[in-house]
């Protein structure tokens, strides 16, 4: 599912990227600074960056993507794709279905 976000005002925008063509990984939001412009928008950690200011990121290196973001003077438009994160697994123990057996000498 793709969505677009426009961060207004000058940088800093409040997010970090990882990946790029030079890393053989898609560009991804790796971190969002709490309280930042990115945090106040719909950006989520793990989302894929599909386009920066309308330019497709498929062939961008990490540095090219950084430079494209830095060159945004007042508004930064991003097209992103929601990550397909697995559903969190519960870390609590399942409830015990049957009572523990009582050993006769422990009664």
N, C-alpha and C positions, 0 to 999 in steps of 0.2 A: 504494500500500500504506500504510494508516494504522497508527500505533502510538501507545501512550500512555506517558508518562514522568511520574513524580512526583519532584520535587526536594525533598528533606527538609531541615529546618532553616530558619533565617531567611535572607533574602538577604544579600549579593548572590548571584545565581544563576550569573552568569558567561556571559551571552550577550547579543547585541544583535539588535534587530529592524530590519527595513526594510519599507517598504510600508504598506498600510492603505487603507481606502476613499477617504481624501482624496488619496492618491497614485495611485489607479486601479491598484493593484498588490496582490496577495495578501500577507498578512503572512508574512514569511520570516525564518529565522535567518540573519543576515548575518555574524556573527562569534561565535566561542566562545573564551573566555579559557582558555589552557592551565592545567591543574591545577584548574579550577573544578568546581563541582557539575555544571554542564552538560557539561563535558568528560568527567566520570566516568560520565555516563549515555549513552544512545544518540543524543543530539542530534548532528546533522550540519549543517554549513554548507550553506545552500541549501534545507533542509527547510521545507515550508509549515506554518504554525501554523493548524490547523483549529479548535481550541477551547482556551480558557484557563479552567481550573477549571469545565469543563462548559459554558461559554458559547461558542456559535459565533462565529467571528471574521469571517464574511462581511461584516457591516455595520459593523464597528469601524473607527474612524479610528486612526491611529498613536498619538495621545495617549490614546484610550480603552483601547487594548491595553496601553500602558505603565502606566496607572493601575490596570488590572485586575491586572497582574503585581505592582505595588507593594503592592496591598491584600492580597496573599497573606501572611498573618502567619507561618505556620510551614511549610506544605507548598504547593508549586506544582504543579498537575497540568496537563499539556499533552497535547493530542492533535495529532499531527503526521502529515504525509504525506511520505514519502521523495521527494526531488527526482529528477527524471528527467534527470540530467546525462549529457552525451554521453560515450562511451568515449574515454579519453585517446588522443591521436594521438602515435605515436612520432616523436621529433625526430631520431633517428639516421638516417643515410643508408642506403639499401638496399644489400645486398652487390652487388658488381660481378659480373655473370654471365660476361662474356667478358674475356679479357686485352686490354690496350690494343694497338692495332696498332703494330708496330715500323716506323719509317721507315728505309729502307735506309741512309741516310747517318749514322744514329745508332747503328749496330751496333758 
